[in-house]
Amino acid sequence: MNFKKLLTTTLLTSAILGSGSIASAASLDSKGEVLPLANNSQTHSIFTTNGKAHINKSVVYVGGKLAGHGANDDYKKSAVFTLANSTGTVYKGWQESQKAYGVPHLQYELVDAATNRPVSTQTYYGDVRQNDGRYWLELRFNNVVTTKNYYLVVTNLGKYPVDFAGNVYN
């Protein structure tokens, strides 16, 4: 990344997030996104489409440890949230197996809170490490209607325990 682009991104991010300091803007990853933080409803993600910046706000955090598939605690359910706009619904986070040579296989299910029926389901097989600064797991959900209430259910489909965390953005 050249210096001019870095400076422009840093200043734009600082202005948007209101941090006023280059140091706090530097905590953003190379895509200009704030990475998942526990229970931080003010976390934002910045996307660029056709040269225009769009800010998506984190609507819910979900994370923790999931036991192997079939155990009582092999899933986590997020708090209920409402999607305010139709800019897209995206989960961003990480997942790591707790067992050496174990590969995590998680299912991310967006559920309509009124009917308890799945609206959109994504699965991901593989490690996306928390401390790997190169990329984060990003899953896009379809068939999402604004102003409805939803929750996210994350289920371990593998046989080994998995640590995970992430935010749903809208």
FENZI-V420825 format. One record per pair of residues at least 24 apart in sequence whose C-alpha atoms are under 10 Angstrom apart, sorted by the first residue. I is the first residue (numbers start at 1). J is the second residue. Records with the same first field share a line. If there is no record, write none. Layout:
BEGIN
I = J + J
END
This chain:
BEGIN
1 = 30
6 = 30 + 32
12 = 53
13 = 45 + 46
16 = 44 + 46 + 55
17 = 42 + 43 + 44 + 55
29 = 133 + 134 + 135 + 136
30 = 133 + 134 + 135
31 = 134 + 135
33 = 92
34 = 58 + 92
35 = 92 + 93 + 94 + 130 + 133 + 135 + 136 + 166 + 167
36 = 61 + 62 + 63 + 91 + 92 + 93 + 94 + 130 + 136 + 165 + 166 + 167 + 168
37 = 61 + 62 + 63 + 93 + 165 + 166 + 167
38 = 62 + 63 + 64 + 165 + 166 + 167
39 = 63 + 166 + 167
40 = 167
41 = 167 + 169
43 = 167 + 169
44 = 167 + 169 + 170
45 = 92 + 169 + 170
54 = 87
55 = 87 + 169 + 170
56 = 85 + 87 + 88 + 89 + 90 + 168 + 169 + 170
57 = 83 + 84 + 167 + 168 + 169 + 170
58 = 83 + 89 + 90 + 91 + 92 + 166 + 167 + 168 + 169 + 170
59 = 83 + 84 + 89 + 167 + 168 + 169 + 170
60 = 91 + 151 + 152 + 166 + 167 + 168 + 169 + 170
61 = 91 + 92 + 93 + 152 + 165 + 166 + 167 + 168 + 169
62 = 91 + 93 + 151 + 152 + 153 + 154 + 164 + 165 + 166 + 167 + 168
63 = 93 + 94 + 95 + 154 + 163 + 164 + 165 + 166 + 167
64 = 95 + 162 + 163 + 164 + 165 + 166
65 = 95 + 96 + 97 + 98 + 156 + 161 + 162 + 163 + 164 + 165
66 = 97 + 98 + 106 + 154 + 155 + 156 + 157 + 158 + 160 + 161 + 162 + 163 + 164
67 = 98 + 155 + 156 + 157 + 158 + 159 + 160 + 161 + 162 + 163
68 = 104 + 105 + 155 + 156 + 157 + 158 + 159 + 160 + 161 + 162
69 = 105 + 106 + 155 + 156 + 157 + 158 + 159 + 160 + 161
70 = 155 + 156 + 157 + 158 + 159
71 = 156 + 159 + 161
73 = 155 + 156 + 161
74 = 106 + 154 + 155 + 156 + 157 + 158 + 159 + 160 + 161 + 162
75 = 106 + 107 + 108 + 153 + 154 + 155 + 156 + 157
76 = 108 + 152 + 153 + 154 + 155 + 156
77 = 108 + 109 + 110 + 111 + 151 + 152 + 153 + 154 + 155
78 = 110 + 150 + 151 + 152 + 153 + 154 + 167 + 168
79 = 150 + 151 + 152 + 153
80 = 111 + 112 + 113 + 149 + 150 + 151 + 152
81 = 112 + 113 + 147 + 148 + 149 + 150 + 151 + 152 + 168
82 = 113 + 145 + 146 + 147 + 148 + 149 + 150 + 151 + 170
83 = 144 + 145 + 146 + 147 + 148 + 149 + 150 + 168 + 169 + 170
84 = 145 + 146 + 147 + 148 + 170
85 = 144 + 145 + 146 + 147 + 170
86 = 144 + 145 + 146 + 147 + 170
87 = 146 + 169 + 170
88 = 140 + 141 + 142 + 143 + 144 + 145 + 146 + 169 + 170
89 = 139 + 140 + 141 + 142 + 143 + 144 + 145 + 146 + 168 + 169 + 170
90 = 138 + 139 + 140 + 141 + 142 + 167 + 168 + 169 + 170
91 = 122 + 136 + 137 + 138 + 139 + 140 + 141 + 152 + 165 + 166 + 167 + 168 + 169 + 170
92 = 135 + 136 + 137 + 138 + 139 + 140 + 165 + 166 + 167 + 168 + 169
93 = 128 + 129 + 130 + 135 + 136 + 137 + 138 + 139 + 164 + 165 + 166 + 167 + 168
94 = 126 + 127 + 128 + 129 + 130 + 131 + 132 + 135 + 136 + 137 + 138 + 163 + 164 + 165 + 166 + 167
95 = 124 + 125 + 126 + 127 + 128 + 129 + 130 + 136 + 137 + 162 + 163 + 164 + 165 + 166
96 = 126 + 127 + 128 + 129 + 130 + 161 + 162 + 163 + 164 + 165
97 = 126 + 127 + 128 + 129 + 158 + 159 + 160 + 161 + 162 + 163 + 164
98 = 160 + 161 + 162 + 163
99 = 159 + 160 + 161 + 162
100 = 160
101 = 160
102 = 126 + 127 + 158 + 159 + 160 + 161 + 162
103 = 127 + 158 + 159 + 160 + 161 + 162
104 = 128 + 156 + 157 + 158 + 159 + 160 + 161 + 162 + 163 + 164
105 = 155 + 156 + 157 + 158 + 159 + 160 + 162
106 = 154 + 155 + 156 + 157 + 158 + 162 + 164
107 = 153 + 154 + 155 + 156 + 157 + 158
108 = 139 + 141 + 152 + 153 + 154 + 155 + 156
109 = 141 + 151 + 152 + 153 + 154 + 155
110 = 141 + 142 + 143 + 144 + 150 + 151 + 152 + 153 + 154 + 168
111 = 144 + 149 + 150 + 151 + 152 + 153
112 = 144 + 145 + 148 + 149 + 150 + 151 + 152
113 = 148 + 149 + 150 + 151 + 152
114 = 148 + 149 + 150
115 = 149 + 150
116 = 150 + 151
117 = 150
118 = 150 + 151 + 152 + 153
119 = 143 + 144 + 145 + 150
120 = 144 + 152
121 = 152 + 153 + 154
122 = 154
123 = 154 + 155 + 156 + 157
124 = 157
125 = 157 + 158
127 = 162 + 164
128 = 164
129 = 163 + 164
130 = 163 + 164 + 165
136 = 166
137 = 166
138 = 166 + 167 + 168
139 = 168
140 = 168 + 169
141 = 168
146 = 170
END
